[in-house]
Amino acid sequence: MKSKTTDQLVKKRLLIYLAFSFLLVWIPTIVFQARGGGYESSAMQSILAYSMLCPSIGMLFTRWMTGEGFSMKGEDSLKLGIDFSCKKWIWYVAAMLIPVVYYELGMLLFYLILPKSFDPSMPGELGIPANTVWMYPIAVITQTCMFSVGALGEEAGWRGYMMPKLEELFGIKRAILIGGVIWGVWHFPAIYAGHNFGTDYFGAPWTGFLEFTLSTIFMGAILTYLTKKSGSVWPAAFLHAVNNGMPSILALYCREERLTGIWAQSPVNILIREIPLFLMGGMAIAALCRKPAELPKN
């Protein structure tokens, strides 16, 4: 049974971590926007790239300040170790392929609902020969996993540090919800600036905030599941990196300028594409919340 003192220490570490992770990102982003900086500027893109490292920076600061230590593997560790025993390599492979599955299913659903957005000539206009389109996901997986420093910068903080503490304090069910909301809110200044959705859409920026937070809740569940099954944050970092690269063949055929009305609103069409992600996230939540089978009584 946990002591009250233990809970207080966990809360203290969690709050220090969140303070560092948020302030390191929110202050430069908000100040830059207040001074008239635009989303497409190189300075803003540099801030966004730097921000992906901040959860890890916050985690390292917190561990140093509170004397938590820097062990690589095991309980309360950095979870940076790699262990392929007991077929754990499967979770690394799955992490690279899961984004391909939910992106392709999402685009298929999108075209079924909005067939006029499909244009067979789009890859050619993008300079991609038709006979090499099938290689696109392979290129994305290879490139993003090789250069997954940014994704690791987030996942070593969110999945490696925040989620275990939230689970210890609130249990896994509420931890998934709270952690997903925290992760979403952390992105709000960037979304306000135009990240993912642009700025010219109905209900901006609130509808963007809402849709993105739904994404972080369900994706966070998948990332948490992979971290637990592998005992490492590396699969989560790989999935996060591949996801950011959008490894979809079908997305190459999309001509969004054909969309009108509500369908042209970025939060709406992104929501449609992410329905498979939500379903897979729901499966991860169900698996995480499943009670272990009780041993038969003698």
C-alpha positions as CSV (number, residue, x, y, z in Angstrom):
1,M,0.0,0.0,0.0
2,K,1.4,3.4,-1.0
3,S,2.1,5.9,1.7
4,K,0.8,9.5,1.6
5,T,4.4,10.7,1.5
6,T,5.0,8.7,-1.7
7,D,2.0,10.2,-3.4
8,Q,3.1,13.7,-2.4
9,L,6.5,13.1,-3.9
10,V,5.0,11.7,-7.1
11,K,2.7,14.8,-7.4
12,K,5.7,17.1,-6.7
13,R,7.8,15.5,-9.4
14,L,4.9,15.5,-11.9
15,L,4.1,19.2,-11.3
16,I,7.7,20.2,-11.6
17,Y,8.0,18.2,-14.9
18,L,4.8,19.8,-16.3
19,A,5.9,23.3,-15.3
20,F,9.2,22.8,-17.1
21,S,7.7,21.1,-20.2
22,F,5.0,23.8,-20.7
23,L,7.0,26.9,-19.9
24,L,9.9,26.0,-22.1
25,V,7.5,25.8,-25.0
26,W,4.7,28.2,-24.3
27,I,6.9,31.2,-23.4
28,P,8.9,31.4,-26.6
29,T,5.9,30.5,-28.8
30,I,3.5,33.0,-27.3
31,V,6.2,35.8,-27.2
32,F,7.1,35.1,-30.9
33,Q,3.5,35.3,-32.0
34,A,2.9,38.4,-29.9
35,R,5.7,40.1,-31.7
36,G,4.0,39.4,-35.0
37,G,5.9,36.2,-36.0
38,G,4.1,34.0,-38.5
39,Y,3.7,30.2,-38.5
40,E,5.4,29.8,-41.9
41,S,8.5,31.7,-40.8
42,S,11.8,29.8,-40.3
43,A,12.0,31.1,-36.8
44,M,8.6,29.6,-35.9
45,Q,9.6,26.3,-37.5
46,S,12.8,26.3,-35.4
47,I,10.7,26.9,-32.3
48,L,8.5,24.0,-33.1
49,A,11.5,21.7,-33.7
50,Y,13.0,22.8,-30.4
51,S,9.7,22.3,-28.6
52,M,9.8,18.6,-29.3
53,L,12.9,18.2,-27.2
54,C,11.3,20.1,-24.2
55,P,9.4,17.2,-22.6
56,S,12.8,15.4,-22.3
57,I,14.5,18.5,-21.1
58,G,11.8,18.9,-18.5
59,M,12.1,15.3,-17.5
60,L,15.9,15.5,-17.0
61,F,15.6,18.7,-15.0
62,T,13.0,17.2,-12.8
63,R,15.1,14.0,-12.2
64,W,18.1,16.1,-11.4
65,M,16.2,18.5,-9.0
66,T,14.4,15.8,-7.1
67,G,17.2,13.2,-7.0
68,E,15.2,10.6,-8.9
69,G,18.2,9.3,-10.8
70,F,18.9,8.4,-14.4
71,S,18.8,4.6,-14.7
72,M,18.2,3.4,-18.2
73,K,16.0,0.3,-17.6
74,G,13.6,-0.9,-14.9
75,E,11.1,0.7,-12.6
76,D,11.2,4.6,-12.5
77,S,13.9,4.6,-15.2
78,L,14.4,6.6,-18.3
79,K,13.0,3.6,-20.3
80,L,15.6,4.1,-23.0
81,G,16.9,0.5,-22.9
82,I,16.2,-1.8,-25.8
83,D,15.2,-5.4,-25.1
84,F,14.3,-7.9,-27.8
85,S,13.8,-10.9,-25.5
86,C,10.4,-12.6,-25.3
87,K,9.6,-11.4,-28.8
88,K,9.5,-7.7,-27.8
89,W,11.0,-6.8,-31.2
90,I,7.4,-7.2,-32.4
91,W,6.4,-4.0,-30.8
92,Y,9.2,-2.1,-32.6
93,V,8.0,-3.4,-36.0
94,A,4.3,-2.7,-35.0
95,A,5.2,0.9,-34.1
96,M,6.5,1.5,-37.6
97,L,3.5,0.0,-39.3
98,I,0.6,1.1,-37.2
99,P,0.6,4.7,-38.6
100,V,0.6,3.3,-42.2
101,V,-2.5,1.2,-41.3
102,Y,-4.6,4.0,-39.8
103,Y,-3.5,6.6,-42.3
104,E,-4.5,4.4,-45.3
105,L,-7.8,3.3,-43.7
106,G,-8.5,6.9,-42.9
107,M,-7.9,8.1,-46.4
108,L,-10.0,5.2,-47.8
109,L,-12.8,6.3,-45.5
110,F,-12.3,9.9,-46.6
111,Y,-12.6,9.0,-50.3
112,L,-15.7,6.9,-49.7
113,I,-17.4,9.9,-48.0
114,L,-15.9,12.5,-50.4
115,P,-15.1,10.8,-53.7
116,K,-14.6,14.1,-55.6
117,S,-11.4,14.7,-53.5
118,F,-9.7,11.7,-55.2
119,D,-7.6,12.7,-58.2
120,P,-5.5,10.1,-60.0
121,S,-3.3,12.8,-61.5
122,M,-2.1,14.2,-58.2
123,P,1.1,12.1,-57.7
124,G,2.3,13.3,-61.2
125,E,1.7,16.9,-60.2
126,L,3.7,16.3,-57.0
127,G,6.6,15.0,-59.1
128,I,6.1,11.4,-58.0
129,P,6.2,8.8,-60.8
130,A,3.2,6.4,-60.7
131,N,5.5,3.3,-60.6
132,T,7.2,4.5,-57.4
133,V,4.2,5.6,-55.4
134,W,4.2,2.2,-53.5
135,M,7.7,3.1,-52.1
136,Y,6.4,6.2,-50.3
137,P,5.6,4.6,-46.9
138,I,8.9,2.7,-47.0
139,A,10.8,6.0,-47.5
140,V,8.8,7.7,-44.7
141,I,9.4,4.9,-42.2
142,T,13.1,4.7,-43.0
143,Q,13.7,8.5,-42.9
144,T,11.6,9.2,-39.8
145,C,13.0,6.4,-37.8
146,M,16.5,7.3,-38.6
147,F,15.9,10.9,-37.6
148,S,13.5,10.3,-34.7
149,V,15.3,12.6,-32.2
150,G,12.4,15.0,-32.0
151,A,9.8,12.2,-31.4
152,L,12.1,10.7,-28.8
153,G,12.3,14.1,-27.2
154,E,8.6,14.1,-26.6
155,E,8.1,10.4,-25.8
156,A,10.9,10.1,-23.3
157,G,8.9,12.8,-21.4
158,W,5.3,12.0,-22.0
159,R,5.3,8.2,-22.1
160,G,8.5,7.6,-20.2
161,Y,7.9,10.0,-17.3
162,M,4.5,11.6,-17.2
163,M,2.3,8.5,-17.9
164,P,3.8,6.2,-15.2
165,K,3.3,9.0,-12.6
166,L,-0.3,9.7,-13.7
167,E,-1.1,6.0,-13.6
168,E,0.4,5.7,-10.1
169,L,-1.7,8.6,-8.9
170,F,-5.0,8.1,-10.8
171,G,-5.0,4.5,-12.3
172,I,-4.6,3.7,-15.9
173,K,-8.1,4.7,-17.1
174,R,-8.0,8.3,-15.8
175,A,-4.3,8.5,-16.7
176,I,-5.0,7.9,-20.4
177,L,-7.6,10.7,-20.4
178,I,-5.6,13.2,-18.3
179,G,-2.3,12.4,-20.1
180,G,-4.0,12.8,-23.5
181,V,-5.5,16.2,-22.5
182,I,-2.2,17.4,-21.1
183,W,-0.4,16.4,-24.3
184,G,-3.0,18.1,-26.4
185,V,-3.1,21.4,-24.4
186,W,0.7,21.5,-24.6
187,H,0.3,22.0,-28.4
188,F,-2.3,24.8,-28.1
189,P,0.0,27.7,-28.8
190,A,1.3,26.0,-32.0
191,I,-2.3,25.2,-33.1
192,Y,-3.3,28.8,-32.5
193,A,-0.5,29.8,-34.8
194,G,-1.7,27.5,-37.5
195,H,-0.1,24.1,-36.8
196,N,-2.1,21.2,-38.4
197,F,-5.2,23.2,-39.2
198,G,-4.2,26.6,-40.5
199,T,-6.0,29.6,-39.1
200,D,-8.9,30.1,-41.5
201,Y,-11.5,27.5,-40.3
202,F,-14.8,27.5,-38.6
203,G,-14.5,28.0,-34.8
204,A,-10.8,28.6,-34.9
205,P,-8.9,27.9,-32.8
206,W,-11.3,26.1,-30.5
207,T,-12.4,23.4,-33.0
208,G,-8.8,22.8,-33.8
209,F,-8.0,22.5,-30.0
210,L,-10.9,20.0,-29.6
211,E,-10.0,17.8,-32.6
212,F,-6.3,17.7,-31.7
213,T,-7.0,16.8,-28.1
214,L,-9.1,13.8,-29.3
215,S,-6.2,12.7,-31.4
216,T,-3.7,13.0,-28.5
217,I,-6.0,11.0,-26.2
218,F,-6.4,8.1,-28.5
219,M,-2.8,8.2,-29.9
220,G,-1.5,8.5,-26.4
221,A,-3.2,5.3,-25.5
222,I,-1.5,3.4,-28.4
223,L,1.9,4.9,-27.4
224,T,1.4,4.0,-23.8
225,Y,0.4,0.4,-24.8
226,L,3.6,0.1,-26.9
227,T,5.8,1.5,-24.1
228,K,4.3,-0.9,-21.5
229,K,4.6,-4.0,-23.8
230,S,8.2,-3.2,-24.8
231,G,9.4,-1.7,-21.6
232,S,11.0,1.1,-23.6
233,V,10.0,4.5,-25.1
234,W,11.7,3.7,-28.4
235,P,8.6,2.1,-30.1
236,A,6.6,5.1,-29.0
237,A,9.2,7.4,-30.5
238,F,9.2,5.4,-33.8
239,L,5.4,5.5,-34.1
240,H,5.4,9.2,-33.3
241,A,8.0,9.9,-35.9
242,V,6.4,7.9,-38.6
243,N,3.0,9.4,-37.8
244,N,4.4,12.9,-38.3
245,G,5.7,11.8,-41.7
246,M,2.2,10.9,-42.8
247,P,3.2,7.6,-44.6
248,S,0.0,7.3,-46.8
249,I,0.0,6.4,-50.4
250,L,-3.7,7.3,-50.7
251,A,-3.1,10.8,-49.3
252,L,-1.0,11.5,-52.4
253,Y,-4.1,11.4,-54.5
254,C,-6.1,13.9,-52.5
255,R,-7.1,17.3,-54.1
256,E,-8.5,19.2,-51.1
257,E,-9.4,22.3,-53.1
258,R,-12.3,20.4,-54.5
259,L,-13.9,20.3,-51.1
260,T,-16.5,22.9,-50.2
261,G,-18.7,23.9,-47.2
262,I,-18.2,22.1,-44.0
263,W,-16.0,19.4,-45.7
264,A,-13.4,22.1,-46.5
265,Q,-13.0,22.9,-42.8
266,S,-9.7,21.3,-41.7
267,P,-10.9,20.0,-38.3
268,V,-13.7,18.2,-40.1
269,N,-11.7,16.5,-42.8
270,I,-8.9,15.6,-40.4
271,L,-11.5,14.2,-38.0
272,I,-12.8,11.9,-40.7
273,R,-9.3,10.7,-41.6
274,E,-8.5,9.9,-38.0
275,I,-11.5,7.7,-37.3
276,P,-9.4,4.5,-37.8
277,L,-6.8,6.0,-35.3
278,F,-9.6,6.6,-32.8
279,L,-10.8,2.9,-33.2
280,M,-7.2,1.6,-32.8
281,G,-6.8,3.9,-29.8
282,G,-10.0,2.5,-28.3
283,M,-8.6,-1.0,-28.7
284,A,-5.4,0.1,-26.9
285,I,-7.5,1.6,-24.1
286,A,-9.5,-1.6,-23.7
287,A,-6.3,-3.7,-23.6
288,L,-4.7,-1.4,-21.0
289,C,-7.7,-1.4,-18.8
290,R,-8.3,-5.1,-19.0
291,K,-8.0,-6.8,-15.6
292,P,-5.6,-9.7,-15.5
293,A,-7.2,-13.1,-15.2
294,E,-7.4,-14.4,-11.7
295,L,-5.6,-17.6,-10.8
296,P,-7.9,-20.6,-10.1
297,K,-8.3,-21.3,-6.4
298,N,-7.1,-24.7,-5.1
